[in-house]
Amino acid sequence: MSLSDGAILLSATALTGLLAWYFFAPKKSRRASVEDGIQVVQVSVRGGYSPDLIEVRAGIPVRLLFDRQEAGDCSSRVVIPDFKVNQTLPAYTTTAVKFTPRDTGEYQFACGMNMLRGTLRVAGSSSAPPTGDTGTGTSLAVLEPPTMPPTTPPTMPPTMPPHDETRQDHPSGAVPAARREPDEDAEALERRAEIADLTRRVVTGAILTAPVLLAVMAIELLGATWVPELLMNPWVQLAMIAPVMFYTGWPIHRTGWLALSHRTADMNSLITLGTFAAFGYSLVVTFAPGVLPENVREVYYEAVGVIITLILLGRLLETRAKAGTGEAIRTLIGLQPRTARVVRGSVELEVSIDEVVVGDVVVVRPGEKLPVDGQVIDGRSSVDESMVTGEPIPVGKTAGDTVIGATINQTGSFRYTATRVGGETMLAQIIKLVREAQGSKAPIQRLADTVSGYFVPAVIAIAIWAFVIWALVGPPPAFVFALVAAVSVLIIACPCALGLATPMSITVGTGKGAAHGILIRSAEALETAHKLDTIVLDKTGTVTNGTPALTDVLPTEGVTPEELLAATAAVEASSEHPLATAVVTGARDQGLALPEVTAFDSITGQGVRALVAGREVLVGNARLLAGAAIDPAPLLADLDRLARDGKTPILAAIDGRPAGVIGVADTVKDGSAAAVGALQARGIEVVMMTGDNRATAAAIARQVGIRRVVAEVLPEHKAAEVKRLQAEGKVVGMVGDGINDAPALAQADVGSAIGTGTDVAIESSDITLISGALSGVVTAVDLSRATMRNIKQNLVFAFVYNGLGIPVAAGALYPAFGLTLSPMIAAAAMALSSLSVVANANRLKTFTTQPIPDTFTIPAIDPVVEIGRDATEAHPTPKEHSMSTTSTVVDPVCGMTVDPASAAATVEHDGTTYHFCSTHCAAAFKKNPAKYAGATT
């Protein structure tokens, strides 16, 4: 080995060590300053985050001031998944994001493309309230006045809203739609400006590069003699490519050098290093050729021009494609009308949507959109709610019914009272949840994030050693061969493909879910849903409608069905029994007139009796008839059959004779049986859980084709039953709607709440089915599977592309096949790689649900009915503790009994410690402690 070879090896080793220190040595952190009880940190956004390591204390509100000093799509959004922050950062504007960290630890924040990253380190604080949740807190987003003069480039339209709007504190994602619109418009304007700017730069680069490229290719590949010698002159090539290098490539170089200055690196850094190496070498050949041997005096201006132009062309196409991934949010925002017609002081006024307040009377005419949520006070119409619920059939609305903002009135007119406006409307909440889901991270993304953290430094190291190896053993001219290999490695590597693989698919997938009436709260839930092999359905309100309804009218001989139902309903109209309402409603639905009732009497535990049009009518059970000396034997066969079917039989007698049996039951929802069949066809076991007795449970299960039932489950033990199924090795999804379902929804791997259910159930869930139909569960599973296939395709492509492309670029094929990779081909491949990932993610926009047939043949089955165990049976205590007694408390949110020693979370409020069955309940309590405090007393 010569002295020069040793010097090269020694230099490469030292450079590699310096590289490792530069990227991986500990960085200085910035500790937040405390102002008026709030921790404040200013973060500059300019090719990265500065500082990118921030220290704060737990339990004290944090205000991060993101001062974005640039335009471009990459840094236009900041995402802090653990705090549910997914916030637009308008260019040349300071945006404040507020939240309160609860637990110590390190939390990542990144740009929307997952390329710029920072870390928030939360240290312990004696003032931090004890809690069981992880890092979550309420976030606020506020636009601050610009921190620099308005020197916005002419290619970047100003996006700063008027100063009177910049100081308004709105919850992130819970801002009234009318107030959020400027942010969305600003983001769209910025993207359009970036596309226009990139177009100009690409056109300039193409015009200047094409003559030089054609001249070089014609001579080197075709041996053409017609090429003007002027185009082969290095000085002419320099004059034509220099604008491409410094004007067309400016967005790349600026971001690349800024990233390196932050001791990080991205794709732009690699391209910048590669093109500067090639351009710098060409400058030496042009200005001082005598310092190089004659056989290496070759310029690479055409390669520089082609690389930069192709990279920027790929970025232009990628930016256009990414604009489509956020279409769901823009569509949702566009649903709400800008004005509303309200009645104030007997005068009908048209006001801006953000001027509507709770209690306003809103007037809606045929064909108009409803501006806010409310309750109908008069009028009648049908409303198309498909844009919110995903259900295509219009829903009839009359006085007392609730209506949803942004839905479309059909033919009638009505007035309604506004009950939820601004950020409290269902549409605003949907937008908030979709935003949070799109900003969350799926577990599968952790692999890509881990690899990305080491990727760019590793690529630079590979480029260094590729240069060293080929400089020592490469074919002559070895120096030029080594330089080409090193530049090719830098150019072909594509960390963008890894960074975009998951977020792009999550963004499109959650948007498609919202379009189908399915709100997915996190990327983790979207990922886990594709693994579900068992889904537990709560019976009441989920499989069934949740309210009793008239099902059977079985008269005896000589009595007509109408006569039996009219007489029974007339008596029940005076009763307060819950089942009486079902009978009365059933009679009125059939258009029956109810006769006048006198001498009404209620017999406790037996039924009621009265005179109906002068005839004595008895309605109740067999004991009521027997007590009146009426033999119920002719009715017992129908009674037994209805009871076997899980229905409640009501006996009736008229003028001392058995008149018939009325059947009442909580009826199965339309589509439940078909949805169960669809889930089973997808290989998912469906289990029904209910507090009803085994006979009723089995009867409902037979109606919908469910083979496994857990009956007689006490409300507080539902979570234990889910845990028992998980102990069997199953990945369990739970679908419910009531407060008593909240602990089970939280315990399940994926909890799905019926959108028509209670707020507590929805808060405890991972997925909300807005329409309340079980078909939404099928759609959620299908969407999850489609999204995960898409993500895996993206990741495989990104890993395979980089795993094969980098070795080929480094010259791995040269010893065996004599093949090398031109930097220009590497540039084309790199540009196509990230574009391919985005294009593949956009394929999810074509996702459509597989239609569930309206007619479904329910298989004849005899369901296996298990009896629910209580918590002690499901999880027996050790024998030596069997004599001890344990005091329990009540979860103030869901009402579940909790053992303080094993509570999932605790919260201190006004000197009292509250215990919770799950972190979801704890989070709900912290949002509004006044609502729940005292509930346990």
Disulfide bonds with the S-S distance in Angstrom:
none
